[in-house]
Amino acid sequence: MFIQVISGKVVDAEGFRREEERWVAELRPGATGFLGSTSGITSDTRFLVTARFDSAESARRNSDRPEQGAWWSDFEKTVSDVVFHDCSKVVTMLGGGSDDAKFVQVMRGHVKDRAAVDRIEARRDDLERVIRDARPDILGETICYHDDGDGYTDVVYFTSEADARAGEKDFPTGEAKVLLDELMQAVDIEEFLDFKNLNMI
C-alpha cells in the first residue's frame, strides 16, 4: 500500500466537503489503483487526508490526470498552508482504517530510532493482541512513514470519542505498557489531532 498524506487549514468548510463529494462522483471512477481515503477537519479548522493507493505509480498516474489537476485548482481555494507527504512504508494494525469509526485521532512526529521501531513492529502480533484485549474502542490503526525524512503520521480509528476517552484512562498496563513504553522511547510525538468531522471514502 502507498499513502499520500495531505494536511493544512480549511478556509471554506462547506466548499471543502462539496469538492470532496465532487471528486467521488466525477473523478474516483478513473482513479486506477485508488483504495480509499480518510479525511477530517478538527475543531480549529485544520484538515488531514490520507489517500490510499495500491502503489506509488497509481498515485502518480492519478495526480497526472488533467481532470485531477483541474479539480485540485478548485479544491485548493477551500484550503491553505497545504503540505504533502508521500508514504511508501505503511504499517497497519488491527486491519488498518475502519469506515465504522466515529472518531479518529492522529499523532504526528518523528522517528528517533528506526531500528528500535522496526524491532517493535516485528512484534506486531503481540501489540495487536494486547490492544485488542485492552481497548475494544480501537477499531484499527494506520502508521504512515514519510518518504521525505523521519516524520510519520499515525491514524487511530475509534468506535466513538467517549469510548476513546474512557479507554485511555487506565491504559496502558502490563504487557501493553512494556511494549508501548519501548515504542515511545523510539519516537517523538509532536502533535495530536482529533477528528470528529469525518469522511470515509
C-alpha positions as CSV (number, residue, x, y, z in Angstrom):
1,M,0.0,0.0,0.0
2,F,1.1,3.6,-0.7
3,I,-0.4,6.6,1.1
4,Q,-0.5,10.3,0.3
5,V,-0.9,12.4,3.5
6,I,-2.2,15.9,2.8
7,S,-2.7,18.4,5.6
8,G,-3.3,22.1,6.1
9,K,-6.0,24.6,7.1
10,V,-9.6,24.8,5.9
11,V,-10.8,28.3,4.9
12,D,-14.2,27.1,3.4
13,A,-15.5,24.0,5.1
14,E,-18.7,23.9,3.0
15,G,-16.6,24.1,-0.2
16,F,-14.1,21.5,1.2
17,R,-16.9,18.9,1.6
18,R,-18.5,19.9,-1.7
19,E,-15.3,19.3,-3.6
20,E,-14.7,16.0,-1.8
21,E,-18.2,14.9,-3.0
22,R,-17.5,16.0,-6.5
23,W,-14.2,14.1,-6.6
24,V,-16.0,10.9,-5.6
25,A,-18.8,11.4,-8.2
26,E,-16.6,12.6,-11.1
27,L,-13.0,11.6,-10.6
28,R,-13.0,8.4,-8.5
29,P,-14.2,6.2,-11.3
30,G,-11.0,7.0,-13.3
31,A,-8.6,6.8,-10.3
32,T,-7.0,3.4,-11.1
33,G,-5.4,1.8,-8.0
34,F,-7.3,4.1,-5.5
35,L,-8.2,2.1,-2.4
36,G,-9.9,4.7,-0.3
37,S,-9.3,7.6,1.9
38,T,-10.0,9.1,5.4
39,S,-10.4,12.9,5.8
40,G,-11.3,15.1,8.7
41,I,-11.5,18.6,10.0
42,T,-10.5,19.5,13.5
43,S,-12.4,21.9,15.7
44,D,-9.8,24.6,14.9
45,T,-10.3,24.0,11.2
46,R,-7.2,22.0,10.4
47,F,-7.6,19.2,8.0
48,L,-5.9,15.9,7.1
49,V,-6.4,13.5,4.3
50,T,-4.9,10.0,3.9
51,A,-5.4,8.8,0.4
52,R,-4.6,5.1,-0.1
53,F,-3.4,3.6,-3.4
54,D,-2.2,0.1,-4.4
55,S,1.2,1.6,-5.5
56,A,3.2,4.8,-5.8
57,E,2.8,4.5,-9.6
58,S,-1.0,4.5,-9.3
59,A,-0.9,7.6,-7.1
60,R,1.3,9.4,-9.7
61,R,-1.0,8.4,-12.5
62,N,-3.9,9.9,-10.6
63,S,-2.0,13.1,-9.9
64,D,-1.0,13.4,-13.5
65,R,-4.6,13.2,-14.9
66,P,-5.7,16.6,-16.4
67,E,-9.1,16.3,-14.6
68,Q,-7.3,15.8,-11.3
69,G,-5.3,18.9,-11.8
70,A,-8.4,20.9,-12.7
71,W,-10.2,19.6,-9.7
72,W,-7.3,20.4,-7.4
73,S,-7.4,24.0,-8.7
74,D,-10.9,24.3,-7.3
75,F,-10.3,22.4,-4.1
76,E,-7.2,24.5,-3.4
77,K,-9.4,27.5,-3.0
78,T,-11.0,25.9,0.1
79,V,-7.7,25.4,2.0
80,S,-4.4,27.0,2.9
81,D,-0.9,26.0,4.1
82,V,-1.1,22.7,2.4
83,V,1.7,20.1,3.0
84,F,2.0,16.7,1.1
85,H,3.9,13.6,2.3
86,D,4.3,10.5,0.2
87,C,4.5,7.3,2.3
88,S,5.9,4.2,0.7
89,K,6.2,2.4,4.1
90,V,2.8,1.9,5.7
91,V,2.1,-0.3,8.8
92,T,-1.4,-1.3,9.7
93,M,-2.7,-2.6,13.0
94,L,-6.0,-4.4,13.6
95,G,-6.8,-4.3,9.9
96,G,-5.9,-0.6,9.4
97,G,-8.6,2.0,8.8
98,S,-12.3,1.4,9.6
99,D,-15.3,3.0,7.9
100,D,-17.2,2.3,11.1
101,A,-15.1,4.8,13.1
102,K,-16.9,7.8,14.6
103,F,-13.7,9.4,16.0
104,V,-10.2,9.5,14.7
105,Q,-7.1,10.6,16.5
106,V,-3.9,11.4,14.6
107,M,-0.4,11.5,16.1
108,R,2.4,13.2,14.2
109,G,6.1,13.4,14.9
110,H,9.5,12.0,14.1
111,V,11.2,8.7,14.5
112,K,14.3,8.9,16.7
113,D,15.4,5.3,16.5
114,R,14.4,3.5,13.3
115,A,16.0,0.2,14.3
116,A,14.0,0.1,17.6
117,V,10.7,0.9,15.8
118,D,11.4,-2.0,13.4
119,R,12.0,-4.3,16.3
120,I,8.8,-3.4,17.9
121,E,6.8,-3.7,14.7
122,A,8.3,-7.1,14.2
123,R,6.2,-8.0,17.3
124,R,3.0,-6.7,15.7
125,D,1.1,-9.8,16.6
126,D,1.8,-9.2,20.3
127,L,0.9,-5.5,20.0
128,E,-2.4,-6.3,18.3
129,R,-3.3,-8.9,20.9
130,V,-2.7,-6.7,23.9
131,I,-4.5,-3.7,22.3
132,R,-7.4,-5.9,21.2
133,D,-7.8,-7.3,24.7
134,A,-7.5,-3.9,26.5
135,R,-9.0,-1.5,24.0
136,P,-12.2,-2.7,22.2
137,D,-12.8,1.0,21.4
138,I,-9.8,0.9,18.9
139,L,-11.0,-0.4,15.5
140,G,-7.8,0.0,13.7
141,E,-4.6,1.9,13.1
142,T,-2.5,3.0,10.1
143,I,1.0,4.3,10.5
144,C,2.4,6.3,7.5
145,Y,6.2,6.9,7.4
146,H,7.0,10.0,5.3
147,D,9.4,9.4,2.4
148,D,10.9,12.9,2.8
149,G,12.6,12.4,6.1
150,D,12.0,10.7,9.5
151,G,8.4,12.1,10.0
152,Y,5.3,9.9,10.5
153,T,1.5,10.2,10.6
154,D,-0.2,7.7,12.9
155,V,-4.0,7.5,12.4
156,V,-6.1,5.6,15.0
157,Y,-9.8,4.8,14.5
158,F,-12.2,4.6,17.4
159,T,-15.8,3.5,18.0
160,S,-16.5,7.0,19.5
161,E,-14.8,9.8,21.2
162,A,-16.4,8.9,24.5
163,D,-15.2,5.3,24.2
164,A,-11.7,6.6,23.4
165,R,-11.5,8.9,26.4
166,A,-12.8,6.2,28.7
167,G,-10.4,3.6,27.3
168,E,-7.3,5.8,27.7
169,K,-7.8,6.5,31.4
170,D,-6.2,3.2,32.6
171,F,-4.2,2.3,29.6
172,P,-1.6,1.0,29.1
173,T,-0.8,-1.5,31.8
174,G,1.0,-4.8,32.0
175,E,2.4,-6.1,28.7
176,A,0.9,-3.3,26.7
177,K,2.8,-0.8,28.9
178,V,6.1,-2.5,28.3
179,L,5.6,-2.6,24.5
180,L,4.3,0.9,24.2
181,D,6.9,2.4,26.6
182,E,9.6,0.9,24.4
183,L,7.9,2.4,21.3
184,M,7.6,5.9,22.9
185,Q,11.3,5.9,23.6
186,A,11.9,5.5,19.8
187,V,9.7,8.3,18.6
188,D,8.7,11.8,19.3
189,I,5.0,12.7,19.3
190,E,4.9,16.4,18.3
191,E,1.1,16.9,17.9
192,F,-2.3,15.2,18.4
193,L,-5.2,16.0,16.1
194,D,-8.7,15.0,17.0
195,F,-11.3,14.4,14.2
196,K,-15.0,14.1,14.7
197,N,-16.0,15.6,11.4
198,L,-15.0,12.6,9.2
199,N,-15.4,11.5,5.7
200,M,-14.5,7.9,4.7
201,I,-14.3,7.1,1.0
